[in-house]
Amino acid sequence: MTVQNTTPHTPVLNKPKSTFKLFNLVNGLVFFVFCLFIIIPLWKVLVDSFDLSTGYGMKLWPKRFGLAGYTSVFTNKSLYTPLINSVITTVAGTFMGLLLSTLGAYVLIQFDMPGRNFFANFLLFTMIFEGGMIPTYLVMKDMHLVNTLWAVILLPAINVYNLVLMRNFFEGIPQSLFESAELDGCTPMQTFYKIVLPLSKAALASIGLMFAVAYWNDYTNYKLYITKETMYNFQMKLRSIMMGSDLPAANGGAAENTVQNAAVIVAILPFMVLYPFLQKYFVKGVNIGAVKG
């Protein structure tokens, strides 16, 4: 006896293959052109940073290969001192920013804390309205932070946007873990560094990367609060070099153009190397922190 299959079949819609292939072709060409717009300038700067000749224009390879441009960056005092300042402020500022963001976010997820909603709304209010440049400068001056590295470390560390992202990420941690830690006798701070932080590697990596990029590329705060050239960061020095007002002495026969391009590569290289290793944490952390209510 033959049993007939009475299950209705869903009609399969045939996609127009020609249109699909044409879309892929156009999409690939557009992205290829965008990649060229990005890669060609970077390649020119990279080649010129190794070229000891004074020639300008587009070259595929250095005419006179040498490392004198990078040697000048790391041995010339007018260049390596701002580089060290950038490293110090980036490391210290990223640590301070993560400390304030994680502690502040952990406080805001304590639902039984009196005044929790008030403090949360107060912080959100500061994202819309702020005191302004001149009042902020006067406050920094009255606190004797002008012309100190603390001015460029503490001010960007208080970032409400990153704090809100971290709070949203913490709210995604199952409440049962907090209850289990409380039953085991953990104090709130023990729960914080034994439960919350180990589960927040993605958020820490993504927000830490945003803090680090902001500190490394900081120019405005140095322009406002730092007047001593010995305390400038690498971005301030790099702008002076590009404007031609403060060209450093080249070592080892390198041309001034070589030193300029080597300084640009040194400025962008750290995060070009670091970002691929943190990309998966960065995307995951930002997505989770953004979609939680």
Secondary structure as UniProt FT lines:
FT   HELIX           17..50
FT   HELIX           68..75
FT   HELIX           77..108
FT   TURN            111..112
FT   TURN            114..115
FT   HELIX           116..128
FT   HELIX           133..142
FT   TURN            143..144
FT   TURN            146..147
FT   HELIX           149..157
FT   HELIX           160..171
FT   HELIX           175..183
FT   TURN            184..185
FT   HELIX           188..191
FT   HELIX           192..196
FT   HELIX           198..200
FT   HELIX           201..216
FT   HELIX           220..225
FT   HELIX           229..231
FT   HELIX           234..243
FT   TURN            252..253
FT   HELIX           256..291
//
